[in-house]
Amino acid sequence: MLEVSKTMAEPDNILLEVKDLTMDFGGLRAVDSVSLNVCPGEIVALIGPNGAGKTTFFNCVTGMYKPTNGAVMVHPPEGKSQKINGFKSNRVTTIGMARTFQNIRLFKNMTVLENVMIGRHCRTTTSIIGAILRGSKTRRQERETVEISYDLLEKVGLVDVADEFAKNLPYGAQRRLEIARAMATDPFLLLLDEPAAGMNPQETKALDELIVRIRDTEKISILLIEHDMKLVMNISDRIYVMEYGKEIAQGSPMDIRNDPKVIKAYLGEDSDA
C-alpha cells in the first residue's frame, strides 16, 4: 500500500496538517493519535465503520471540541500558519475552514437566499451603528452579500428557488444549500460530514459532480466523511480509514480497495464498492 508520510509534506504544500490527534471523554478514547493532511487541490476522504471516531475527529479540527492531545495546524494559502487547537468554531471559520453537518442545520423558516447570506456574516465588517445608520459602506456590503449569495446558489443549482423557504426544499436540495452556505464563508478547505446521507442514487450522483466541480472551479480543497463507497472511490484523491478511534490505513482509492485490513474492518470481504 502506498504510504503517505506522517511527517507530511512541506507546509507550503499543505492546507491542513493534523498530527497525533487524540480525544478522550472521561475514560473513553474516541480518537487515538490520528494524523492526516490535506493539500491544495485535493479531495480527501475519511472513512470507517459507525463509531470509528470520524465525526469526533471533525469536531476537534473545526473547534467543536478541544483535543486532549496532538496538534491541528492550518497553512492558509494567504496568511500565516498557526496551531488552532482550542479555537472557537467561528474563529476556525474565519481562518478559512467551513463545514457541513451529518444532520442538516439550516434555518428552515428562512428563505434559501437568506440562509446563504447568513454564511457571509464572518466576511462583513459592518458595526451595529453602521447597520442602524445604513451608511454607504453598509449598503455596499449588503449588495455584495446578495450578489455573492445568488452566485453561489447558481453554482449549486438552487438559484431558481432562492425565495423559497428552506424547509420546503427536497432533501437533496437542502444538502446542496448547506454546502452553498458553507462556501459563502470563502473557505480554502470545505469539510463535509456525510454529505450523501439519506440521498437517493440520482441525488448522490449530482452531489458527486458538485463536489468535484467545487474543487476544480472554486479551487476549494475538500475533506469529507462518507459511507457511500461508490462516491468515495469515484472522487477521492486519497483516503484515510479509521477503526475504533485509530487510523488503520491510508492511500489512494486503489490502495484502500485492496487493503486487507480495510476489507476486514469496513468494506466487507465481498464488497465491490
C-alpha positions as CSV (number, residue, x, y, z in Angstrom):
1,M,0.0,0.0,0.0
2,L,1.2,3.5,-0.8
3,E,2.2,5.2,2.4
4,V,1.8,9.0,3.0
5,S,4.5,10.0,5.4
6,K,3.2,11.0,8.8
7,T,5.8,13.8,8.9
8,M,3.8,15.0,5.9
9,A,4.8,17.4,3.1
10,E,6.4,20.8,3.5
11,P,4.0,23.4,5.0
12,D,3.7,25.3,1.7
13,N,2.2,22.2,0.1
14,I,-0.3,21.6,2.9
15,L,-3.5,23.3,3.9
16,L,-4.5,21.2,6.9
17,E,-1.9,19.3,9.0
18,V,-3.2,17.1,11.9
19,K,-0.6,15.3,14.0
20,D,-1.3,12.6,16.5
21,L,-4.8,13.9,17.3
22,T,-6.3,12.3,20.5
23,M,-9.7,13.0,22.1
24,D,-10.7,11.5,25.4
25,F,-14.1,11.6,27.0
26,G,-13.5,10.5,30.6
27,G,-12.2,7.0,30.3
28,L,-13.2,6.6,26.7
29,R,-10.6,7.4,24.0
30,A,-12.7,8.3,20.9
31,V,-9.7,9.3,18.7
32,D,-6.3,7.8,19.3
33,S,-3.2,9.5,17.8
34,V,-4.7,10.1,14.3
35,S,-2.6,12.0,11.7
36,L,-4.0,13.4,8.5
37,N,-3.2,16.1,5.9
38,V,-4.9,17.8,3.1
39,C,-3.0,19.5,0.3
40,P,-4.2,22.2,-2.2
41,G,-6.5,20.8,-4.9
42,E,-7.2,17.6,-3.1
43,I,-10.4,15.7,-2.2
44,V,-9.5,13.6,0.8
45,A,-12.0,11.1,2.4
46,L,-12.1,9.9,6.0
47,I,-14.0,6.6,6.2
48,G,-14.7,3.9,8.8
49,P,-17.5,2.0,10.5
50,N,-20.0,3.7,12.7
51,G,-18.4,4.7,15.9
52,A,-14.9,4.8,14.5
53,G,-14.4,8.4,15.7
54,K,-14.7,10.2,12.4
55,T,-17.1,12.9,13.4
56,T,-15.3,13.4,16.7
57,F,-12.1,14.0,14.6
58,F,-14.0,16.6,12.6
59,N,-15.3,18.3,15.7
60,C,-11.7,18.6,17.0
61,V,-10.5,20.1,13.8
62,T,-13.3,22.6,13.5
63,G,-13.4,23.9,17.1
64,M,-16.4,22.0,18.4
65,Y,-14.1,20.1,20.8
66,K,-10.6,20.9,22.1
67,P,-8.5,17.8,21.6
68,T,-6.8,16.1,24.5
69,N,-3.5,15.8,22.7
70,G,-2.0,16.3,19.3
71,A,-1.8,19.4,17.0
72,V,-4.1,20.8,14.4
73,M,-2.1,23.2,12.1
74,V,-3.5,25.2,9.3
75,H,-1.4,26.7,6.5
76,P,-3.8,29.1,4.6
77,P,-2.9,30.0,1.0
78,E,-2.8,33.6,2.2
79,G,-1.9,34.3,5.8
80,K,0.3,32.8,8.5
81,S,0.4,29.2,9.6
82,Q,-1.0,28.6,13.0
83,K,-2.0,25.9,15.5
84,I,-5.7,26.1,16.1
85,N,-6.2,23.7,19.0
86,G,-8.9,25.2,21.2
87,F,-10.0,27.9,18.8
88,K,-13.8,28.5,18.8
89,S,-15.7,27.3,15.7
90,N,-16.4,30.9,14.5
91,R,-12.7,31.7,14.6
92,V,-11.9,28.5,12.6
93,T,-14.4,29.5,10.0
94,T,-12.9,33.0,9.8
95,I,-9.5,31.4,9.2
96,G,-10.9,29.6,6.1
97,M,-12.3,26.2,7.1
98,A,-16.0,25.7,6.8
99,R,-18.0,22.6,7.5
100,T,-21.4,20.9,7.0
101,F,-23.0,18.5,9.4
102,Q,-24.4,15.0,9.2
103,N,-27.7,16.3,10.4
104,I,-28.8,19.2,8.2
105,R,-28.6,22.5,10.1
106,L,-30.5,25.0,8.0
107,F,-32.7,27.9,9.1
108,K,-35.8,26.2,7.9
109,N,-38.1,29.2,8.2
110,M,-35.8,31.5,6.3
111,T,-35.5,31.6,2.5
112,V,-32.9,29.8,0.5
113,L,-31.2,33.1,-0.2
114,E,-31.3,34.3,3.4
115,N,-29.6,31.0,4.5
116,V,-26.6,31.7,2.2
117,M,-26.5,35.3,3.2
118,I,-26.0,34.3,6.8
119,G,-22.9,32.5,5.7
120,R,-21.4,35.8,4.6
121,H,-21.6,37.2,8.1
122,C,-18.0,36.4,9.0
123,R,-16.8,38.3,5.9
124,T,-18.6,41.6,6.6
125,T,-17.4,44.4,8.8
126,T,-20.5,46.5,9.4
127,S,-20.9,47.6,13.0
128,I,-24.2,47.8,14.9
129,I,-24.1,51.6,14.5
130,G,-23.4,51.2,10.8
131,A,-26.3,48.8,10.5
132,I,-28.6,51.4,12.2
133,L,-27.4,54.4,10.2
134,R,-27.1,52.4,6.9
135,G,-24.2,54.3,5.5
136,S,-22.6,53.8,2.1
137,K,-20.3,51.1,3.4
138,T,-23.2,49.1,4.9
139,R,-25.3,49.4,1.7
140,R,-22.3,48.3,-0.4
141,Q,-21.7,45.2,1.8
142,E,-25.3,44.3,1.7
143,R,-25.3,44.5,-2.2
144,E,-22.2,42.4,-2.3
145,T,-23.7,39.8,0.1
146,V,-26.8,39.4,-2.1
147,E,-24.8,39.2,-5.3
148,I,-22.3,36.6,-3.9
149,S,-25.2,34.6,-2.4
150,Y,-27.1,34.5,-5.7
151,D,-23.9,33.5,-7.5
152,L,-23.4,30.6,-5.1
153,L,-27.0,29.4,-5.5
154,E,-26.5,29.3,-9.2
155,K,-23.3,27.2,-8.7
156,V,-25.2,24.6,-6.7
157,G,-28.3,24.7,-8.9
158,L,-30.7,26.4,-6.5
159,V,-31.0,29.9,-7.9
160,D,-34.5,29.2,-9.2
161,V,-35.7,28.6,-5.6
162,A,-33.9,31.5,-4.0
163,D,-37.1,32.9,-2.5
164,E,-38.5,29.5,-1.3
165,F,-38.4,28.6,2.4
166,A,-35.5,26.2,3.1
167,K,-37.9,23.8,4.8
168,N,-39.8,23.3,1.5
169,L,-36.8,22.1,-0.5
170,P,-36.4,18.4,-1.3
171,Y,-33.8,16.6,0.9
172,G,-31.0,16.6,-1.7
173,A,-31.5,20.3,-2.4
174,Q,-31.3,21.1,1.4
175,R,-27.9,19.3,1.4
176,R,-26.7,21.5,-1.5
177,L,-28.0,24.6,0.3
178,E,-25.9,23.7,3.3
179,I,-22.9,23.4,1.1
180,A,-23.6,26.8,-0.5
181,R,-23.9,28.4,2.9
182,A,-20.5,26.9,3.9
183,M,-19.0,28.2,0.7
184,A,-20.3,31.7,1.5
185,T,-17.7,32.0,4.2
186,D,-14.9,32.0,1.5
187,P,-13.2,28.8,2.7
188,F,-9.9,27.3,1.3
189,L,-11.0,24.0,2.9
190,L,-14.5,22.6,3.0
191,L,-15.2,19.8,5.5
192,L,-18.3,17.7,4.6
193,D,-19.8,15.3,7.2
194,E,-21.8,12.6,5.5
195,P,-23.0,14.8,2.6
196,A,-24.7,11.9,0.8
197,A,-26.5,10.6,3.9
198,G,-30.2,9.9,3.0
199,M,-29.8,10.7,-0.7
200,N,-31.2,8.6,-3.5
201,P,-28.8,7.5,-6.3
202,Q,-29.7,10.4,-8.6
203,E,-29.1,12.9,-5.8
204,T,-25.8,11.2,-4.9
205,K,-24.6,11.4,-8.5
206,A,-25.4,15.1,-8.6
207,L,-23.5,15.6,-5.3
208,D,-20.5,13.7,-6.7
209,E,-20.4,16.0,-9.6
210,L,-20.9,19.1,-7.4
211,I,-18.0,18.2,-5.1
212,V,-15.6,17.7,-7.9
213,R,-16.8,21.0,-9.5
214,I,-16.2,22.9,-6.3
215,R,-12.7,21.6,-6.2
216,D,-11.9,22.3,-9.8
217,T,-13.6,25.6,-10.4
218,E,-13.7,27.2,-7.0
219,K,-10.2,25.9,-6.0
220,I,-11.5,24.7,-2.7
221,S,-10.0,21.6,-1.2
222,I,-12.3,19.0,0.3
223,L,-12.2,16.7,3.4
224,L,-15.2,14.5,3.7
225,I,-16.6,11.8,5.9
226,E,-18.8,9.5,3.8
227,H,-20.3,6.0,4.0
228,D,-21.2,5.8,0.3
229,M,-18.2,3.9,-1.0
230,K,-19.0,4.4,-4.7
231,L,-18.9,8.2,-4.2
232,V,-15.7,8.0,-2.1
233,M,-13.9,5.8,-4.6
234,N,-15.0,7.9,-7.6
235,I,-13.9,11.3,-6.3
236,S,-11.2,10.9,-3.7
237,D,-7.5,11.5,-4.4
238,R,-6.6,10.0,-1.0
239,I,-8.4,8.1,1.7
240,Y,-7.8,7.6,5.4
241,V,-9.5,4.8,7.2
242,M,-10.4,4.7,11.0
243,E,-11.5,1.9,13.2
244,Y,-12.1,2.1,17.0
245,G,-10.6,5.6,17.0
246,K,-7.3,4.6,15.3
247,E,-6.1,5.1,11.8
248,I,-5.6,1.7,10.2
249,A,-4.9,2.6,6.6
250,Q,-4.3,5.5,4.1
251,G,-3.6,5.8,0.4
252,S,-5.2,6.0,-3.0
253,P,-8.6,4.6,-3.7
254,M,-7.0,1.6,-5.3
255,D,-4.7,1.1,-2.3
256,I,-7.7,1.2,0.1
257,R,-9.9,-1.0,-2.1
258,N,-7.2,-3.8,-1.9
259,D,-6.0,-3.3,1.7
260,P,-6.8,-6.5,3.7
261,K,-7.3,-4.5,6.9
262,V,-9.9,-2.3,5.3
263,I,-11.7,-5.1,3.7
264,K,-11.9,-6.9,7.0
265,A,-12.8,-3.8,9.1
266,Y,-15.1,-1.9,6.8
267,L,-15.7,-2.7,3.1
268,G,-16.5,-6.4,3.7
269,E,-15.0,-9.4,2.2
270,D,-17.3,-9.4,-0.8
271,S,-17.6,-5.7,-1.3
272,D,-17.3,-4.4,-4.9
273,A,-17.8,-0.7,-3.9
